[in-house]
């Protein structure tokens, strides 16, 4: 009996996705360090020379930044200076004050996300959507360019397929991506980071010891900062050391299920399939303010952002073909305390006006004496819109009962 051919599972990750999309819009920034995370006031300005009539762009930089925003992402030139995603911009300003700061534009990022995923499906149709900038693909039964599956070495086939995927993504978007092909999702996810940017990595099971075991345990998707710190305290500083650890000790320290999973993951074992579709549990939008806002003094600003969030959730529901029965509100205050409130309505909705009124009702159940750091709106209890007997048409929002 011959062994079954290996599964060929790919993880495709767009390179510095948000920043790369912005560089398409502002090609004159290529080669300069750029972070994404600013607000509207950080939009580039067009400056016209009164003598020559020539126009140039003026960009905001981190120099003198005094807000409390965080970097959504940084391009590779900025990363070389120590900047990274989720870093406070005020800290990034100290490290690299001349880095260009651009505002986020999620509508544009979602557009390019749809483009690259559609391009991928023309080559490999079995796709699991894992985020705005990353996907898993099952390439096991995908014929390589110019040949049938199994006509040659399957890992050589995988390399050819991966190259065709990269070409398709670039043709559709002008962007680069990094792809890793491995026997399973866990290894593919780790390997897609090994040769960034514009990487193509083939990781056979025989390569795990040399390429994966020297890495830190936190490189395994599912091992967070707390677990990583606990492993470090136990003297386990690499994936190889985790693989060599006594499974009974891991179970004793981390519990039956997580301890056993840690040992299996370190050995690169993962049988999860590529899931082509799963119903979303909720759709949400939120924003963190650059300064804490007061519910009374900053009522106009809060009202505007609140309306925009509700409109965004409504638009996302319509675009994805869902309606929500439970509308939720999320607030984070200046003391970092987070409060959530939900309200279930009789009929699922996609309508921004209904979402705003319902979220406003939730707002009335929250003490607003502290200043507000973050505001978010969520629609849960989702149902497909085609399951409704009638989808509510968009209409203008009535005066909401909210406090702003």
TANOR-V833527 format. One record per helix or strand of 3 or more residues. SS is the DSSP state (a for helix, b for strand). FROM is the first residue (numbers start at 0). TO is the last residue. Records with the same first field share a line. If there is no record, write none. Layout:
SS=FROM-TO  FROM-TO
This chain:
b=8-13  33-37  44-47  54-57  99-102  126-130  133-137  176-181  199-202  281-292  321-332  337-348  371-383
a=16-24  26-28  39-41  75-78  88-94  105-120  153-172  184-190  204-210  216-218  224-232  238-243  246-253  255-265  298-319  351-362  384-386
